[in-house]
Amino acid sequence: MEPLRFDGRVAIVTGAGRGIGRAHAMLLAERGVRVVVNDLGSANSGDGSDPDPAGRVAADIRAAGGEAVADASDIASVEGAARLVRRAIQAYGRVDILVNNAGIFVPGEFPAVDLPELRRYFDVHVGGSFNVTRECWPHMADAGYGRIVMTTSHGILGSASLIAYGTAKGGVFALARALSVAGKDLGITVNSIAPVASTRLAGGSDDGDSGRGTLDGSAPTRVSPLVALLCHESCPVSGETFLAGGRRHARLFVAETEGYIHPESDVTPENVAEHWREIMDESYYYIPQDTDTWLKGYAERIAASPIVPSA
């Protein structure tokens, strides 16, 4: 097939000063995107700031013949997100693509993790993604076009050492699903990726291209091709989540089993227990499209199973 090009498009990539975000920014720029490289330059914990990482990536893009500007705004704040998007509009007059990649990561187990730490993760991962998307949204809606990629994590599947991180990433997953519905009639697609790569945040020793780590071929650059496809005008989906890394790409989705509908109006715990196998049976399942569609289908299935009077 013909190479995917993005000539004339403008992208904001957050957390792009190192690791996976850097790989996204470099690949998009190579394909013709004018990139706003955002990175606060903080430590893994989110402490501190340094404009150099964003500046270096923007310089690398320009040295390779691309177009890029750097931005060190803190997207966890409403003001920082607004400043970032203004930077994109002032530099390039538009914003077509947003890759919400910025995040913090320090493993923490329960109950040692406290509420302030949980809130900090939400401020960066969920709040940051929300803030920048909210600032970009009017520009994309006015243009009738937008491509947004959120960054969730396999941490949403459950990990004792990723309590705060995984919970926040679950919020990002839900945010992307909701926004995909909101953008359906506006020409805006919203998808998520759960990357697997050896980076500074993941405890790796390399944020470059070699991807030295426990997973074969786990360079950050292995994640970016899927992200580029989701950022392209030919993007075939919205509201989806994908695993990407180590040369593997897969769809991650929420599914619902056929379940069990009790034939009588009164349901007891014993009724539920007696039909547990049917409730858990995965031999047939379906994938809900969105909340409204799911609710309608749920009501229709109940209505199709009339109540049988109890003896």
C-alpha positions as CSV (number, residue, x, y, z in Angstrom):
1,M,0.0,0.0,0.0
2,E,1.0,3.6,-0.4
3,P,2.9,5.1,2.6
4,L,0.7,7.0,5.1
5,R,1.4,10.7,4.8
6,F,0.3,13.6,7.0
7,D,1.4,16.5,4.9
8,G,-0.2,19.7,6.2
9,R,-1.4,18.2,9.5
10,V,-0.5,19.6,12.9
11,A,-0.1,17.4,16.0
12,I,0.4,17.9,19.7
13,V,2.2,15.1,21.4
14,T,2.3,15.4,25.2
15,G,5.1,13.7,27.2
16,A,7.2,13.7,24.0
17,G,10.5,14.6,25.5
18,R,11.6,11.0,26.0
19,G,10.6,7.4,25.5
20,I,7.3,6.5,23.8
21,G,6.2,10.1,23.3
22,R,9.5,11.0,21.6
23,A,9.1,8.0,19.3
24,H,5.5,9.2,18.4
25,A,6.7,12.7,17.7
26,M,9.6,11.6,15.5
27,L,7.6,9.2,13.4
28,L,4.7,11.7,12.8
29,A,7.2,14.4,11.8
30,E,9.0,11.9,9.5
31,R,5.6,11.4,7.8
32,G,5.0,15.1,7.3
33,V,3.3,16.3,10.5
34,R,4.2,19.6,12.0
35,V,4.7,18.7,15.7
36,V,4.3,20.6,19.0
37,V,6.5,18.6,21.3
38,N,5.2,19.0,24.9
39,D,7.0,17.8,27.9
40,L,7.2,19.2,31.4
41,G,10.6,17.5,31.9
42,S,9.7,16.1,35.3
43,A,11.0,13.1,37.2
44,N,9.0,9.8,37.1
45,S,7.1,11.0,40.1
46,G,6.1,14.2,38.4
47,D,8.4,16.4,40.5
48,G,10.4,19.2,39.0
49,S,10.5,20.5,35.5
50,D,13.1,20.9,32.7
51,P,12.4,22.4,29.3
52,D,15.4,20.6,27.7
53,P,13.8,17.2,26.9
54,A,11.1,18.9,24.7
55,G,13.6,21.3,23.2
56,R,16.0,18.5,22.2
57,V,13.3,16.4,20.5
58,A,12.0,19.5,18.6
59,A,15.6,20.2,17.6
60,D,16.1,16.5,16.5
61,I,13.0,16.8,14.3
62,R,14.2,20.0,12.7
63,A,17.6,18.5,12.1
64,A,16.0,15.7,10.2
65,G,14.2,18.1,8.0
66,G,10.8,18.2,9.8
67,E,8.9,21.0,11.5
68,A,8.5,21.2,15.3
69,V,8.3,23.6,18.2
70,A,8.8,22.8,21.9
71,D,6.5,23.4,24.8
72,A,7.1,22.7,28.5
73,S,3.6,23.5,29.8
74,D,2.2,21.5,32.7
75,I,-0.9,19.9,31.1
76,A,-2.2,18.8,34.6
77,S,-3.3,22.4,35.0
78,V,-6.1,24.0,33.0
79,E,-3.8,27.0,32.3
80,G,-1.0,24.8,31.1
81,A,-3.2,22.9,28.7
82,A,-4.6,26.2,27.3
83,R,-1.1,27.6,26.9
84,L,0.0,24.4,25.0
85,V,-2.9,24.6,22.5
86,R,-2.3,28.3,22.0
87,R,1.3,27.5,21.2
88,A,0.1,25.1,18.5
89,I,-2.4,27.7,17.0
90,Q,0.2,30.5,17.1
91,A,2.9,28.4,15.5
92,Y,0.8,26.5,12.9
93,G,-2.7,27.9,12.9
94,R,-4.5,24.6,13.5
95,V,-4.5,21.4,15.4
96,D,-5.5,18.1,13.7
97,I,-4.0,15.5,15.9
98,L,-3.6,15.1,19.7
99,V,-1.6,12.3,21.3
100,N,-2.1,12.3,25.1
101,N,1.0,10.5,26.2
102,A,2.2,12.4,29.3
103,G,2.2,10.5,32.6
104,I,3.9,9.7,35.8
105,F,4.8,6.3,37.2
106,V,6.1,5.1,40.6
107,P,4.9,1.6,41.7
108,G,3.0,1.6,44.9
109,E,1.1,-1.1,46.8
110,F,-2.1,-1.0,48.8
111,P,-2.7,0.3,51.5
112,A,0.6,2.2,51.5
113,V,-0.8,4.3,48.6
114,D,-2.8,7.2,50.0
115,L,-5.5,9.4,48.6
116,P,-3.2,12.4,47.8
117,E,-1.1,10.1,45.7
118,L,-4.2,8.7,43.9
119,R,-5.3,12.2,43.2
120,R,-1.9,13.1,41.8
121,Y,-2.1,10.3,39.3
122,F,-5.6,11.4,38.3
123,D,-4.5,15.0,37.9
124,V,-1.8,14.0,35.4
125,H,-3.3,11.0,33.5
126,V,-7.0,11.7,33.5
127,G,-6.9,15.5,34.2
128,G,-4.1,16.1,31.8
129,S,-5.8,14.2,29.0
130,F,-9.1,15.9,29.7
131,N,-7.5,19.4,29.8
132,V,-5.7,19.2,26.6
133,T,-8.5,17.4,24.7
134,R,-11.0,20.1,26.0
135,E,-8.7,22.8,24.6
136,C,-8.3,21.1,21.2
137,W,-11.9,20.1,20.8
138,P,-13.4,23.4,19.6
139,H,-10.7,23.7,16.9
140,M,-11.3,20.1,15.7
141,A,-15.1,20.5,15.8
142,D,-14.9,23.7,13.8
143,A,-12.7,22.0,11.2
144,G,-14.9,18.9,11.2
145,Y,-11.8,16.8,11.7
146,G,-9.7,15.5,14.5
147,R,-7.7,12.4,15.6
148,I,-7.1,11.8,19.3
149,V,-5.1,9.0,20.8
150,M,-5.2,8.4,24.6
151,T,-2.6,6.4,26.5
152,T,-4.1,3.8,28.9
153,S,-2.2,0.7,30.2
154,H,-2.4,-3.0,30.7
155,G,-2.3,-1.9,34.4
156,I,-6.1,-1.5,34.1
157,L,-6.3,-5.3,34.2
158,G,-5.1,-5.3,37.8
159,S,-1.8,-5.3,39.5
160,A,-0.9,-5.2,43.2
161,S,1.9,-2.8,42.5
162,L,0.0,-0.4,40.2
163,I,-2.9,0.6,42.4
164,A,-2.9,4.4,41.7
165,Y,-1.4,4.1,38.2
166,G,-3.8,1.4,37.0
167,T,-6.8,3.2,38.5
168,A,-6.0,6.4,36.8
169,K,-5.4,4.6,33.5
170,G,-8.8,3.0,33.9
171,G,-10.1,6.6,34.0
172,V,-8.3,7.4,30.7
173,F,-9.9,4.3,29.1
174,A,-13.4,5.4,30.1
175,L,-12.7,9.0,29.1
176,A,-11.7,7.9,25.6
177,R,-14.8,5.8,25.3
178,A,-17.0,8.7,26.2
179,L,-15.3,11.1,24.0
180,S,-15.5,8.8,21.0
181,V,-19.3,9.0,21.3
182,A,-19.2,12.8,21.7
183,G,-17.0,13.1,18.6
184,K,-19.0,10.7,16.4
185,D,-20.9,13.4,14.4
186,L,-18.0,15.9,14.5
187,G,-15.4,14.0,12.4
188,I,-13.3,13.4,15.5
189,T,-12.1,9.9,16.3
190,V,-10.8,9.0,19.8
191,N,-8.9,5.7,20.5
192,S,-6.6,4.4,23.1
193,I,-3.3,2.5,23.2
194,A,-1.8,0.4,26.0
195,P,1.9,0.5,25.2
196,V,4.4,-2.1,26.2
197,A,8.0,-0.8,26.0
198,S,11.3,-0.5,27.8
199,T,11.4,3.2,28.9
200,R,12.4,5.3,31.8
201,L,8.9,5.2,33.3
202,A,8.8,1.4,33.0
203,G,12.1,0.9,34.7
204,G,14.1,0.5,31.6
205,S,17.5,1.9,31.1
206,D,16.9,3.2,27.6
207,D,14.6,5.9,26.2
208,G,16.1,5.7,22.7
209,D,15.5,3.3,19.9
210,S,17.2,0.0,21.0
211,G,14.6,-0.9,23.6
212,R,16.8,-2.9,25.9
213,G,14.4,-4.7,28.2
214,T,12.7,-8.0,29.2
215,L,10.5,-8.0,26.1
216,D,11.9,-8.9,22.7
217,G,12.1,-5.8,20.5
218,S,10.5,-3.6,23.2
219,A,11.8,-0.3,21.8
220,P,9.4,2.7,22.1
221,T,9.5,2.9,18.3
222,R,7.6,-0.4,18.1
223,V,4.5,1.3,19.7
224,S,4.4,4.3,17.4
225,P,3.3,2.7,14.0
226,L,-0.1,1.8,15.4
227,V,-0.4,5.3,16.9
228,A,0.4,6.8,13.5
229,L,-2.4,4.8,11.9
230,L,-4.9,5.9,14.6
231,C,-3.8,9.5,13.9
232,H,-4.2,9.2,10.1
233,E,-7.2,10.4,8.2
234,S,-7.8,6.8,7.1
235,C,-8.2,5.7,10.8
236,P,-10.9,3.0,10.5
237,V,-12.2,3.0,14.1
238,S,-13.2,5.1,17.1
239,G,-13.7,4.2,20.7
240,E,-11.2,1.2,20.5
241,T,-8.3,0.3,22.6
242,F,-5.2,-1.5,21.4
243,L,-2.2,-3.2,23.0
244,A,1.1,-2.4,21.2
245,G,4.7,-3.3,21.9
246,G,7.4,-5.9,21.3
247,R,6.2,-6.3,17.6
248,R,2.7,-7.3,18.7
249,H,-0.6,-5.5,18.1
250,A,-3.9,-6.6,19.5
251,R,-7.3,-5.3,20.3
252,L,-8.4,-5.0,24.0
253,F,-12.1,-4.7,24.6
254,V,-14.9,-5.0,27.2
255,A,-17.3,-7.8,26.5
256,E,-20.5,-9.1,28.1
257,T,-21.6,-12.7,28.4
258,E,-25.1,-13.8,27.4
259,G,-25.9,-14.2,31.1
260,Y,-29.0,-15.5,32.8
261,I,-32.5,-13.9,33.0
262,H,-34.6,-15.2,35.9
263,P,-38.1,-16.1,34.7
264,E,-39.8,-14.9,37.9
265,S,-40.2,-11.4,39.3
266,D,-38.4,-12.1,42.6
267,V,-34.8,-13.0,42.5
268,T,-32.9,-14.6,45.5
269,P,-29.1,-15.0,46.1
270,E,-29.8,-18.8,45.7
271,N,-31.3,-18.2,42.2
272,V,-28.1,-16.4,41.2
273,A,-25.8,-19.1,42.6
274,E,-27.8,-21.8,40.8
275,H,-27.2,-20.2,37.5
276,W,-23.6,-19.0,38.1
277,R,-22.2,-21.2,35.3
278,E,-24.5,-19.4,32.8
279,I,-23.5,-16.0,34.1
280,M,-19.8,-16.8,33.7
281,D,-20.1,-18.7,30.4
282,E,-17.8,-17.1,27.8
283,S,-18.9,-19.3,24.9
284,Y,-21.0,-16.5,23.6
285,Y,-20.4,-12.8,24.2
286,Y,-21.0,-9.5,22.5
287,I,-19.2,-6.1,22.6
288,P,-21.3,-3.1,23.7
289,Q,-20.8,-0.1,21.4
290,D,-21.7,2.6,23.9
291,T,-23.7,3.1,27.1
292,D,-27.0,4.2,25.3
293,T,-26.8,1.3,22.9
294,W,-26.0,-1.1,25.7
295,L,-28.9,0.1,27.8
296,K,-31.4,-0.2,25.0
297,G,-30.2,-3.8,24.2
298,Y,-30.3,-4.7,27.9
299,A,-34.0,-3.5,28.1
300,E,-34.9,-5.4,24.9
301,R,-33.4,-8.7,26.2
302,I,-35.3,-8.4,29.5
303,A,-38.5,-7.5,27.6
304,A,-38.1,-10.6,25.3
305,S,-38.1,-12.8,28.4
306,P,-41.6,-12.3,30.0
307,I,-42.1,-13.0,33.7
308,V,-43.5,-16.4,34.5
309,P,-45.8,-16.3,37.5
310,S,-44.3,-18.2,40.4
311,A,-46.0,-21.3,41.5
